[in-house]
Amino acid sequence: MGRLLGGIEAGGTKFVCVTSSEPGVIASRKVIPTTTPEETLGQAITFFREQGPVEALGVASFGPLVLDRASPDYGRVAATPKPGWTGADLSGALARALGCPVALDTDVNGAGLAEARLGAGRGLDVVVYITVGTGLGGGLIVDGKPVQGLTHPEMGHLRVRRHPDDLDFKGVCPFHGDCLEGLISGPAAQARLGYPLNDAPLDHPVWSMIAYYLGEFCASLCLIASPQQIILGGGVMSNLAIFPAIRAACASALNGYVQSDAIGSETFITPPGLGDRAGALGALLLAEDMLSR
Amino acid sequence: MGRLLGGIEAGGTKFVCVTSSEPGVIASRKVIPTTTPEETLGQAITFFREQGPVEALGVASFGPLVLDRASPDYGRVAATPKPGWTGADLSGALARALGCPVALDTDVNGAGLAEARLGAGRGLDVVVYITVGTGLGGGLIVDGKPVQGLTHPEMGHLRVRRHPDDLDFKGVCPFHGDCLEGLISGPAAQARLGYPLNDAPLDHPVWSMIAYYLGEFCASLCLIASPQQIILGGGVMSNLAIFPAIRAACASALNGYVQSDAIGSETFITPPGLGDRAGALGALLLAEDMLSR
C-alpha cells in the first residue's frame, strides 16, 4: 500500500471524487452534482475527510482556469458562463480545508495524462489527446507531462482549411466562427443538422465532414508536434465507425511527406483506452506527480 | 575547463565544425565546403582529431535524416536531392573515426535548442523556433529538449487558410502546393515576384502576405503547443520590419481567445538572439546532453 491520494474530475455537471493508494487503482469514489462552489466543494471536502486524510489532491477541472503561477488568481476559475463559478478558488479552498497540496490542471490535460501514461498511449513519449463533445479540446503530453507554456493549449480553436463542399456553414464559435470547434463540436453538428448529432444515423453525411476535419487536424498535429499517437475521445467520438475515414483524411493531407509507416495505421489515430475513468485517473496522477516533484 | 566537446552544423553548402570546453563558448572553428560525404566528413574528422580528442560530438544536420533509433538506417541521410548524400552514414562514420558518441538531430532542432537554452528563449519551458528561408522548418523545445515523437516536426508543411486576396497563387511545394512552405519560403516568394525576394523593396506587398501567413502560423502554434515564445529566424526573417505585422496578424487570428498579455507583445514573437552561431552552439548542446544522459 502506498500513500493515500485524492483526485477530482471536476465537470460542469458533476464532480467525480476518488481516492487511491495504488497507481491506476481507484479505492473509493463519490459523484457529487455541480451546484454552487460552496455546496459542491463542501461535499467534496467531506468525502476526502471521511476517506482520508489524503496526502495530496489532484484536480482536473472544467475551465477556463488561471494556471499561471505568477498570477494572484492562480488556482481559480476564470470568467465562465457557469453561474457562481467565476473566480471560484478551487485549489485554495481545497488545500486549506484538507491541509494538503493541491495540483490543478484542465480536465482535458488530466484525461490526456491518464491516457498517455495508463491508457491508449502507454509507453510513448509524445501523445496528443483530443476530446470532441460540447467543446473540442486537446492536451499535448510529452514525457508523461502536459505541455504548458504561456497558458494551456486550446487546440479546438485551430483554423483549418474548409472542405470545398462545406463553404456555406458559418460555424458556431463565438470567437472564431469556423474554427475546428465551431465546425465539428456537438453544438456545431446540431447547428448543421437542426437536431442533436446523437439522433443522426451513423451513415449521415455529417459524419464524413466531421471525419474530414479531424483528419486535417491530426495532420496539423503531426506536422507541429510529431506525436507517436493521437487519441480521440469525447461524446462525438463514440461513433467509432468514423475512425477509418479520419485516418484516411490525415494520410491524404500529409500526402506522403511524413515518412512513417504509422501514418494511416490503426495504431496512430485511436480511441481512448480508459473510457470514462480517464479524468479521475488523471487527477490522481496530478496528485502523485506533485508529491514526487 | 570542462570536457572538450565537438559540434557540426552540417548544411547543404558548408559544414561548420567547432569545439568547446565551456557551455556557449566556441574554442575553435573550421568551415568546410559540402562536397561529397567522403571528402567533407574526412576533413571534419581531421579537424576534430587535430583539436581533440573530443569526448562527444553533436551534429545538427540538413536532412531529411533517419532519426528513428529502431531503424537499421538510424543516423543516415534519407532520400535527398543533394547528389551523393542519400544514405550517407553521418553518425556512424563520425563515431567510428573519432571513437566517441555522436548525437544527431536536424539543423532546425539544433538551432532551436540553442535559441531556447542560450538565446532569445533562455529560461523558458516551451519555445518554438522557426526558420524561414529556402525551406520553412520549426522545432518545438520543451524543458530544453526538442520534442521528437514519431519523427521530427515538419511545421513548414502546415496547411493554413488562404488570405482572401491571395487565392490565385498555387504555391510551390511539390508535396502540398500551398502549404506554408509552398506559400512563403524564399522560392515561393521568388515564384510570386519573378525575381529573388532579396531584390524586393522592404515595403513591397509581398512582405505583407508573408507577415499575414506567419501570423496565422504563430496563432496555430499558440493554440496547439502554447509556447511562451516563438522565435522566427532564417534568411527571409532578416527583414525585421515585418515583425509588428506578424504580431498583429497572430493576435487578430486568436481574437482575444487566449487570455495572456503576451499575445501581440514584442516578447512573444521575436527574432533570434544568437545570429549565425545558433546551429553550431546547438550541435554542442546535443553533444553535452548526450554525455549527461
Interface residues (C-beta under 8 A of the other chain):
Chain A: P64 D68 A78 L124 D125 V126 V127 G138 L140 V142 D143 V147 Q148 G149 L150 T151 H152 P153 E154 M155 H157 L158 R159 V160 R161 R162 F175 H176 E216 A219 S220 L221 C222 L223 I224 A225 S226 P227 Q228 A253 L254 N255 G256 Y257 V258 Q259 S260 A262 I263 F268
Chain B: P64 D68 A78 L124 D125 V126 V127 G138 L140 V142 D143 V147 Q148 G149 L150 T151 H152 P153 E154 M155 H157 L158 R159 V160 R161 R162 F175 H176 E216 A219 S220 L221 C222 L223 I224 A225 S226 P227 Q228 A253 L254 N255 G256 Y257 V258 Q259 S260 A262 I263 F268
